[in-house]
Amino acid sequence: MKKQIDPTICFDEEEEISHFYQDIPGVVQQLVKAWESKEVSVQLGPIPMPSHESVVQLIHKIRCILFPGYFSSTILNRSSLEYLIGQETTELYARLSKQIVLAIQHDCFRSHKVCSQCKHRGHQLALEFINDLPNIEALLATDIKAAMDGDPAAKGADEVIFSYPGLLAISIYRMANSLHRLEVPTLPRIMTEHAHSLTGIDIHPGATIGKSFFIDHGTGVVVGETTTIGNRVRIYQGVTLGALSLPHDAGERYRNQKRHPTIEDDVIVYANTTILGGETIIGARSTIGGNIWLTESVPPDTKVLMKRPELAFIGKKESA
């Protein structure tokens, strides 16, 4: 038999639940107090700022231009390619210049800088980035070839472009690095942190990376801001190219100083290896094995390997 609903009980429950809302104003007051103390950052007033969502959309737009036909629904053919790329690039310029202007304005407002003609500067920097697209495209072509040469599982360029997280992270890094070198604030870091969230690969836009760079698998890779990586370098998952431990006030004291290692040409660094320090140089053509911790330089043409551990195989004792 179906149980009858007692409206009195339902009403009492609603009354009881409504009391919970009374605690919310107290929490709000604590939050406002924290914001007013300036211990927590809050965006108040008419301070311009770039849009995180728009920057992510810019990444997709740039990928459509760098890899025509791969990441858009439009079917390309030779007769329409120049027109469609022209249309995409013109739209990119308009969107990018807007976000650069907002980033410059936000930086100026926050830091109380003198007026730097942000609109003119923003459009100029956007055009300089557009002019750098052929260079980015050429570098990415070497990265794709490095992936195919270095990974027997790669079935072709299409597979690498569509599916390899390493190439995605490197592609976004190369966009962000171009903007970083143009001294565009905020946007480069939004880009590389978006790549980090998608792939698990954390490359700072300030790092210097040569051509034919290949990250195999990639999860857990960290490349710090002042890292220098030469040409034809290959690294595997879990590799950290980081800084040595720094004091609590390191933010200002060590800014713009070399804190991360240098990896010279044709080096291979295997999985889960950590290389730290601004004075650490891994010489050309060296191979660094897996699960190694390095804070000192390695000469060229050197293999650094962990001594083989002793394995113990323990089975069940045979019954008597």
C-alpha positions in Angstrom: 0.0 0.0 0.0 1.4 3.4 -1.0 2.5 5.5 2.0 0.7 8.8 2.4 2.7 12.0 2.5 2.3 14.0 5.7 2.4 17.7 4.7 3.1 18.7 8.3 6.4 16.8 8.4 7.5 18.2 5.0 6.7 21.7 6.2 8.7 21.2 9.4 11.7 19.9 7.4 11.7 23.0 5.2 11.6 25.3 8.2 14.5 23.4 9.8 16.6 23.7 6.5 15.9 27.4 6.2 17.8 28.0 9.4 21.0 26.9 7.7 20.9 30.0 5.4 21.3 32.2 8.5 25.0 31.3 8.8 25.8 32.5 5.3 25.9 36.3 6.0 28.5 35.8 8.7 30.8 33.9 6.2 30.3 36.7 3.6 31.3 39.3 6.2 34.5 37.4 6.9 35.3 37.2 3.1 34.7 40.9 2.7 36.9 41.7 5.7 39.7 39.6 4.1 39.4 41.4 0.8 39.5 44.8 2.6 42.6 43.9 4.4 44.3 43.3 1.0 45.6 39.9 2.2 43.4 38.4 -0.5 43.4 39.6 -4.1 40.1 41.0 -5.4 39.2 42.8 -8.6 37.2 45.9 -7.7 36.5 49.0 -9.7 36.9 49.8 -13.4 40.3 48.1 -13.8 40.5 46.4 -17.3 41.7 42.8 -17.4 42.0 40.1 -20.1 39.5 37.3 -20.4 40.8 33.8 -19.6 38.1 32.3 -21.8 39.1 34.6 -24.7 42.8 33.7 -24.4 41.9 30.0 -24.5 39.9 30.7 -27.7 42.9 32.4 -29.1 44.9 29.3 -28.7 42.4 27.3 -30.8 42.4 30.1 -33.4 46.2 30.0 -33.7 46.2 26.2 -33.9 43.7 26.5 -36.8 46.1 28.8 -38.6 49.3 26.8 -37.8 47.7 23.4 -38.7 45.2 24.3 -41.5 42.3 21.9 -41.8 43.1 20.0 -38.6 41.1 21.9 -36.0 38.3 23.6 -37.9 35.1 22.3 -39.5 35.8 24.0 -42.8 37.0 21.8 -45.6 40.0 23.3 -47.2 41.2 23.0 -50.8 44.1 24.7 -52.5 41.9 27.3 -54.2 40.4 28.4 -50.9 43.4 28.0 -48.6 44.8 31.5 -48.9 41.4 33.1 -48.5 40.5 31.1 -45.4 43.9 31.5 -43.7 43.7 35.2 -44.5 40.3 35.4 -42.8 41.4 33.5 -39.8 44.6 35.5 -39.4 42.7 38.8 -39.7 40.2 37.7 -37.0 43.1 36.5 -34.8 44.8 40.0 -35.1 41.5 41.7 -34.0 40.9 39.4 -31.0 44.6 39.2 -29.9 45.1 42.9 -30.0 42.1 43.4 -27.8 43.4 41.0 -25.2 46.9 42.4 -25.3 45.5 45.9 -24.8 43.5 44.7 -21.8 46.6 42.9 -20.4 48.7 46.0 -20.7 46.0 48.2 -19.2 45.6 45.8 -16.3 49.4 45.7 -15.7 49.5 49.6 -15.7 46.6 50.0 -13.4 47.8 47.4 -10.9 51.4 48.7 -10.9 50.5 52.4 -11.1 52.6 52.9 -14.3 52.7 55.9 -16.4 50.6 55.8 -19.6 52.3 53.7 -22.3 49.8 54.3 -25.2 48.4 50.9 -24.5 46.0 50.7 -27.5 48.7 51.6 -30.1 51.2 49.3 -28.3 48.7 46.5 -28.1 47.9 46.5 -31.8 51.6 46.8 -32.7 52.5 43.8 -30.5 49.7 41.8 -32.0 51.0 42.5 -35.5 54.5 41.5 -34.4 53.1 38.2 -33.1 51.3 37.7 -36.5 54.6 38.3 -38.2 56.2 35.6 -36.1 53.6 32.9 -37.0 55.7 31.6 -40.0 58.7 31.1 -37.6 56.5 29.3 -35.1 55.1 27.1 -37.9 58.6 26.2 -39.0 59.7 25.3 -35.5 56.6 23.1 -35.0 57.4 21.3 -38.3 60.7 20.2 -36.7 59.0 19.2 -33.5 56.5 17.0 -35.5 59.4 15.3 -37.3 61.2 14.8 -34.0 58.2 13.0 -32.7 58.0 10.7 -35.7 61.7 10.0 -35.7 61.8 9.4 -31.9 58.6 7.4 -31.4 58.2 4.1 -33.3 54.5 4.2 -32.2 53.9 7.3 -34.2 52.0 6.3 -37.4 52.4 9.7 -39.1 52.2 13.4 -38.8 48.4 13.4 -38.6 48.5 11.2 -35.5 51.1 13.4 -33.8 49.2 16.6 -34.6 45.8 15.3 -33.5 46.7 13.3 -30.4 50.2 13.8 -28.9 50.0 15.8 -25.7 53.7 16.6 -26.0 53.1 18.4 -29.3 50.1 20.2 -27.9 52.1 21.5 -25.0 55.0 22.5 -27.2 52.7 24.2 -29.7 51.1 26.3 -27.0 54.5 27.0 -25.4 55.8 28.3 -28.8 52.8 30.7 -29.1 53.3 31.9 -25.5 57.0 32.2 -25.8 56.6 34.5 -28.8 54.3 36.8 -26.7 56.7 36.5 -23.7 59.6 37.7 -25.8 57.4 40.7 -26.9 56.9 41.4 -23.2 53.1 40.9 -23.3 52.0 40.6 -19.7 49.7 37.8 -18.3 48.6 36.2 -21.6 51.6 33.9 -22.1 51.2 32.4 -18.6 47.5 31.9 -19.1 48.3 30.0 -22.3 51.0 27.6 -20.8 49.0 27.0 -17.7 46.0 26.0 -19.9 48.3 23.6 -21.7 49.4 22.3 -18.2 45.8 21.6 -17.2 45.2 19.7 -20.5 48.4 17.7 -20.7 50.1 17.6 -17.3 53.1 19.2 -19.0 54.2 22.5 -17.3 56.5 24.6 -19.6 57.1 28.2 -18.5 56.7 30.6 -21.4 60.1 32.2 -20.6 62.0 29.0 -21.2 64.3 28.9 -24.3 63.8 25.8 -26.4 65.5 25.0 -29.7 64.1 23.1 -32.7 63.2 19.4 -33.0 62.0 19.2 -29.3 60.2 16.0 -28.4 58.4 15.1 -25.2 57.4 11.5 -25.1 54.3 10.7 -23.0 54.8 13.9 -21.1 52.7 13.6 -17.9 54.5 15.3 -15.0 57.1 17.2 -17.1 58.2 20.5 -15.7 60.4 23.1 -17.5 61.2 26.2 -15.5 61.4 29.8 -16.6 65.1 30.2 -17.1 65.7 26.7 -18.6 67.7 26.6 -21.8 67.1 23.6 -24.1 69.2 23.1 -27.3 68.2 21.5 -30.6 67.1 17.8 -31.0 66.5 17.2 -27.3 64.2 14.4 -26.1 62.7 14.1 -22.7 60.3 11.6 -21.2 57.5 11.7 -18.6 58.1 13.0 -15.1 61.3 14.9 -16.0 61.8 18.1 -14.0 64.1 20.9 -15.1 63.9 23.0 -12.1 65.5 25.4 -9.6 67.3 24.6 -6.4 65.5 25.4 -3.1 65.1 29.1 -2.7 64.5 31.3 0.4 61.1 32.7 1.3 61.9 36.1 -0.2 63.1 34.6 -3.4 60.4 36.3 -5.5 62.2 39.6 -5.9 65.8 38.6 -5.1 66.1 36.0 -7.8 63.8 37.3 -10.4 65.4 37.5 -13.9 68.4 35.4 -12.6 69.3 32.0 -14.2 67.8 29.4 -11.8 67.2 26.5 -14.1 69.5 24.1 -15.9 70.9 24.2 -19.5 70.4 21.2 -21.7 72.6 21.2 -24.7 72.0 19.8 -28.2 71.1 16.1 -28.8 70.5 15.2 -25.1 68.1 12.5 -24.0 66.6 12.6 -20.5 64.7 9.6 -19.4 61.6 9.3 -17.2 61.3 10.7 -13.7 64.7 12.4 -13.7 65.2 15.7 -11.9 67.9 18.2 -13.0 68.2 21.3 -10.8 70.1 24.6 -10.7 71.0 27.5 -12.9 74.7 26.5 -13.0 73.9 22.9 -14.0 74.8 22.2 -17.7 74.1 18.8 -19.4 76.6 18.6 -22.2 75.8 17.9 -25.8 75.0 14.3 -26.9 74.7 13.1 -23.3 72.1 10.6 -22.1 70.7 10.9 -18.6 69.0 7.7 -17.4 65.7 7.4 -15.5 65.1 8.1 -11.8 68.2 10.3 -11.4 68.7 13.4 -9.3 71.3 15.8 -10.7 72.5 19.2 -9.3 75.9 19.2 -11.0 77.0 19.6 -14.6 77.7 16.7 -16.9 80.4 16.8 -19.7 79.4 16.3 -23.3 79.1 12.7 -24.6 78.4 11.3 -21.2 76.0 8.6 -20.0 74.6 9.0 -16.5 73.0 5.9 -15.3 71.7 4.6 -11.9 73.6 1.6 -10.7 71.4 -1.5 -11.2 69.6 -2.3 -8.0 69.6 -5.8 -6.6 66.3 -7.5 -7.1 65.0 -10.2 -4.8 62.5 -12.8 -6.0 60.6 -14.3 -3.1 58.2 -17.2 -3.7 56.2 -19.5 -1.6 58.1 -22.3 0.0 57.6 -25.7 -1.5 55.4 -27.8 0.7 57.2 -30.7 2.4 
